[in-house]
Amino acid sequence: MAEGKIKITLSIAGRTYPMSIEAEKEELYREAAKRLNDMIAEFTRVTTFDAMDRLAMASLRYSMLLITQQQTSSLGDNDMEELYAIEERIRQYIK
């Protein structure tokens, strides 16, 4: 095993997944697995969903959250131009 790597086993949707990860990322992996399991559990209320459906819906929800975060955190060219213009106005004002 490479230096700095540890072996852990995560349980997701009732299955176990052994893996080798960087030691400093262990908490991140465990928290991610916990959150995914919590979200999967939310879909158990839908009686027509089997395990694969619950996993698919949880994955879809996390994908949507990620896309939303990426869209709101990235600034486009117009946004940057506006920020530069505001910065210039502030510089002119404090001169």
C-alpha positions as CSV (number, residue, x, y, z in Angstrom):
1,M,0.0,0.0,0.0
2,A,1.3,3.5,-0.9
3,E,2.6,5.7,1.9
4,G,-0.1,7.8,3.5
5,K,-2.9,5.4,2.4
6,I,-5.2,3.5,4.7
7,K,-7.7,0.8,4.1
8,I,-11.3,1.5,5.1
9,T,-14.6,-0.2,4.5
10,L,-17.7,1.9,3.8
11,S,-21.3,0.7,3.8
12,I,-23.5,2.3,1.2
13,A,-27.1,1.2,0.6
14,G,-26.5,-2.0,2.6
15,R,-23.4,-3.0,0.7
16,T,-19.8,-2.8,1.9
17,Y,-17.0,-1.3,-0.2
18,P,-13.4,-1.8,0.9
19,M,-11.0,0.8,-0.4
20,S,-7.6,2.4,0.0
21,I,-7.7,6.1,0.5
22,E,-5.4,8.9,1.6
23,A,-5.5,8.9,5.4
24,E,-6.3,12.6,5.7
25,K,-9.4,12.1,3.6
26,E,-10.9,9.4,5.8
27,E,-13.4,11.8,7.5
28,L,-14.5,13.1,4.2
29,Y,-15.2,9.6,2.8
30,R,-17.1,8.6,6.0
31,E,-19.2,11.7,6.0
32,A,-20.0,11.3,2.3
33,A,-21.1,7.8,2.9
34,K,-23.2,8.8,5.9
35,R,-24.9,11.6,3.9
36,L,-25.6,9.3,1.0
37,N,-27.1,6.7,3.3
38,D,-29.2,9.3,5.0
39,M,-30.5,10.5,1.7
40,I,-31.2,7.0,0.5
41,A,-33.2,6.4,3.7
42,E,-35.4,9.4,2.8
43,F,-36.6,7.6,-0.2
44,T,-37.7,4.5,1.7
45,R,-41.0,6.3,2.2
46,V,-41.7,5.8,-1.5
47,T,-43.0,2.2,-1.3
48,T,-42.7,1.6,-5.0
49,F,-38.9,2.3,-5.0
50,D,-36.5,-0.6,-4.7
51,A,-32.9,-0.3,-3.5
52,M,-31.7,0.7,-7.0
53,D,-34.4,3.4,-7.3
54,R,-33.5,4.9,-4.0
55,L,-29.8,5.0,-4.9
56,A,-30.6,6.5,-8.3
57,M,-32.8,9.2,-6.7
58,A,-30.1,10.0,-4.1
59,S,-27.5,10.2,-6.8
60,L,-29.7,12.5,-8.9
61,R,-30.3,14.8,-6.0
62,Y,-26.6,15.0,-5.2
63,S,-25.8,15.7,-8.9
64,M,-28.3,18.5,-8.9
65,L,-26.8,20.0,-5.7
66,L,-23.3,19.8,-7.3
67,I,-24.4,21.4,-10.5
68,T,-26.3,24.2,-8.7
69,Q,-23.2,24.9,-6.5
70,Q,-21.0,25.0,-9.6
71,Q,-23.3,27.4,-11.4
72,T,-23.6,29.8,-8.5
73,S,-19.9,29.7,-7.6
74,S,-18.5,30.4,-11.1
75,L,-18.5,33.9,-12.3
76,G,-18.9,34.6,-16.0
77,D,-17.1,37.2,-18.1
78,N,-20.0,39.7,-17.6
79,D,-19.9,39.3,-13.8
80,M,-16.1,39.9,-13.8
81,E,-16.5,43.0,-16.0
82,E,-19.1,44.4,-13.6
83,L,-16.8,43.7,-10.6
84,Y,-13.9,45.5,-12.3
85,A,-16.2,48.4,-13.1
86,I,-17.3,48.6,-9.5
87,E,-13.7,48.3,-8.3
88,E,-12.7,51.2,-10.6
89,R,-15.6,53.4,-9.3
90,I,-14.5,52.7,-5.7
91,R,-10.9,53.6,-6.6
92,Q,-12.1,56.9,-8.2
93,Y,-14.3,57.7,-5.2
94,I,-11.5,57.2,-2.6
95,K,-8.9,59.3,-4.6
